[in-house]
Amino acid sequence: MAGQAGRVTRAQLDRLGVTDRVVAAWIEEGYLERVLPKVYAVGHSARSREADLWAAILYAGPGAMVSHRTAARWRGLIDYPPTRIEVSTPRRIKSLQGVRVYGERKLERHLHNGLPVTSTAQTALDLAATADLRLVRKALSSLDFQHQLDVKAIEAACKHGRPGSRRLREALARHQPQLAYTNGPLEVEFLEWCERHRIPVPEFNRIIHGIQVDAHWPKAKLVVELDGYDNHASRAQLRRDHRNDMTLRHHGITVLRYDRDLLRRQPYAIRADILTFLEAR
């Protein structure tokens, strides 16, 4: 069962000719351990993300696959997995505490990194049906970064009456490739802030003179650093920031620094501040 991350169903054991008596003995000996209804860990019960996903797929039955945010995470389109594993299956299966089952869905299955998943277009559509616009836009930018953004296929998936179609169309209309380069919620918030205040969207997380900067407008030689509380608080981090700022200024680059509180409380002052440098070049 190596191809299933050490997970097996009772039905698969039946097909292998393993009797109820043998199964009971293996459970008693610890060789089999029940992880989900009619799904067992073989040999050991060590958990991993892949093993948990396989258990959910096997529980949902033949034809099942990971879907929605779970598929988006497995494909590397979003940063965090959902709290419950999400799977789709052509069968009618009850959801469990840790597994959300979308039943009676006959969908095309694709193999991605060893797991059956929904197609990229279906994954985007399902994500749009269950997540907010910000997350859907992030997923599309990640597809673009991976050179897998098939706009025609995604548009074809958006049909009248299909959940998520409207939000997915909006995400396509507002597609911004730079979202794939953002690192953390504050940078995503700043990108959206630029869009909202009609500031040209900068490049994110570029290496400039050996220093990784948060946001960069190359033509204007302008850098904005976004100071979060987690990575700009200690003395060592502050010394690093000052040293990097001095290096960039030495190369003729202006460095501006804002935190989330300033961004939210004084947006128009920041807009004027940034435009001063953008319009001067």
Helices and strands as residue ranges (DSSP letters): G 2-4, E 7-9, H 10-15, H 20-29, E 32-36, E 39-42, H 49-60, E 65-66, H 68-74, E 85-88, E 99-102, E 109-112, E 115-118, H 120-130, H 133-145, H 151-157, H 165-173, G 177-181, H 185-196, E 203-208, E 211-217, E 222-227, H 235-250, E 254-259, H 260-265, H 267-278
